[in-house]
Amino acid sequence: MRYRLRVAPDHVAERLPACITLLAREGDWWHVEIANHVEPATAWRQLLDAGIRIDEIHREGGGLEALYLAVTEAKEVS
């Protein structure tokens, strides 16, 4: 699962738990992927325990929303 996190700008990615992969960084926004076997709430708790303050969390793509949009957009084009 991929997420976009807004974190305090002085935090460093070296403190990330093993279950979280940093995909990209844009200022104080981190694009991360959480391992499939880990619940998001567990990942957020691990980040907080590592001293990383999370200001916002947004899920990126995938899931039912992406499937719904793909199906409805395909019908509109037809």
NULO-994913 format. One record per residue: x, y, z of N, C-alpha, C, O in turn; residue in three letters. Coordinates in steps of 0.001 Angstrom, whole numbers, plus 500000, padded with zeros to 6 digits. Atoms other than C-alpha are relative to their C-alpha. Layout:
NULO-994913
XYZXYZXYZXYZALA...
end
This chain:
NULO-994913
500836498826500000500000500000500000500882501238500000501866501320500735MET499221498772500117501294503414499056499255501170500633498035501298500534ARG500540498837499307500799506591501035500895501204499779502076501080499452TYR499261498743500009501841510214500991499891500559501406498791500773501915ARG499958499519498621502918511491504400500599501393500035501579501685499349LEU499401498685499745503523515036505485500645499923501369499971499730502381ARG499239500137498756506231514975508114500739501302500285500896502150499406VAL499208498825499641508209517592509989501229500036499088501868499004498886ALA498936499928501006510844518864507517501383499578500483502235499249499657PRO498667500346499510513809518093509776500187498501500245501265498079500664ASP499881501441499770513092514351509999500778499342498874500684499741497714HIS499178500706500981515459511976508256499446498604499760498928497954500669VAL500572501291500398514453508845506375500766498811500566500258497690500532ALA499213501114499465517210506754507995499321499339501191499647498204501537GLU500684500553498828514913506232510983498756499187499642498015498768500531ARG501200500731500410512236504462508933500045498551500463501082497895500365LEU500081501427499661511069501086510241500184499149498743499953499623497631PRO499718500897501124511943498103508037498781499739499122498931499429497940ALA501219500299500763508306497661506950499569501150499090498599501012498345CYS500361498830500795508225501123505296501152500343499072502298500472499501ILE499004499634501002510046501981502070499717501411499518498592501724499127THR500128498640500519510645505600501095500174499946498490501234499552498002LEU499967500032501459509816505909497375500468501326499424501196501353498431LEU499629498665500476510239509672496945499806500991501134499088500741502103ALA500110498937498996510601512857498925499877501330499282500694501660498422ARG500235498683500596509207516276497971499790500982501134498668501148501614GLU500100499087498871509965518824500667499644499232501259500345498299501651GLY500423500716498791508079517744503770499001498882499701498375498356500622ASP500861501126500399506059515131501806500856498791499670501799498883498884TRP499350501271500294507239511534501774499000499093499302497854498983499737TRP500801501029500667505856508953499339500582498669500471501750498366500231HIS499514501235499396506092505604501084499146498815499588498003498968499157VAL500732501241500210505083502001500602500135499162501264501229498996501803GLU500028500840498805504062499800503522499956498548499542499212498203498624ILE499988501426500327504821496081503373498585499435500115497814499834500987ALA501355500567500061501726494018502537499554499340501296498363499340501609ASN500370500727498783501839492071505804499811500921501217499522500442502313HIS500078499052498885501733495249507950498765500880499846498516501432498775VAL501158499110499993498571497146508881500491501448500061501476501732500743GLU499582498601499965498812500911508278500116500570501418501068501293501710PRO499951499477498633498035501692511936501281499572500715501842500339501499ALA498760500491499411501019499553512972501192500785499454502099501143500205THR498911499239500613503296501365510503500061501418500561501142501930500849ALA500019498626499460502167504793511759500520500005501436501249500914501831TRP499528500090498615502788503708515347501517499849500037502183500456500876ARG498560500194500051506295502549514421500726501287499618501804501576500138GLN499400498713500360507030505893512770500017500946501202501022501600501482LEU500072499135498822505848507762515849500985499552501069501625500387501709LEU499038500534499024507924505472518095501435500342499608502299500476500475ASP498665499646500480510956506311515910500256501508500107501336501987499764ALA499844498556499833510362510003516665499652500816498777499974502002498712GLY500399499284501215508960510918513251498571500483500165497645499685500309ILE501334499417499835506026513307513559499283500041498653499805500576497675ARG500816500029501215503293512748510961498916501061500131498128501034501077ILE501026498960499975501140515788510164498778499629499165497655499985499520ASP501103500415500873499026514289507346500327498657499371501492498322499157GLU499859501282500698498446510899505725498949499944498898497768500195499140ILE500917500162501131496916510351502281500341498702499291501508498437499004HIS499770501239500746496482507007500542500165500351498529499452501206498004ARG499756499754501420497824506947496995499499498832499174499967497704499327GLU500460500959500986495906505096494304499730498593500503499870498288501687GLY500249501398499694495000501455494181498672499780500693497928500729500941GLY501196500360499265492189499666495910498727500144499194498760500255497968GLY501312499940500641488499499868495155499758501314499278499111501339498232LEU500199498698500642488570503569494339500618500011498602499986500481497656GLU499339500035501300491062503039491499499247499090499034499101499419497857ALA500768500916500839489066500077490185498713500666499526498375500583498345LEU501239499312500352485821502087490259500252501071498943499519501161497959TYR499697498939500960487407505026488445500377499429498642499978499974497613LEU499617500622501270488919502759485798498778499493499247498686499665498031ALA501203500547500635485559501086485113499087501119499510498592501064498384VAL500912498922500401483508504294485053500595500847498888499859501301498013THR499380499241501070486030506127482876499944499239498685499769499845497629GLU500080500821501200486039503231480410498602500058499402498459500066498179ALA501380499933500491482234503396480152499708501359499378498961501440498403LYS500225498662500543482299507171479538500613500164498623500079500903497795GLU499320499906501277484690506762476625499219499279498914499231499713497762VAL500740500823500968482499504142474904498858500740499372498144500182498539SER
end
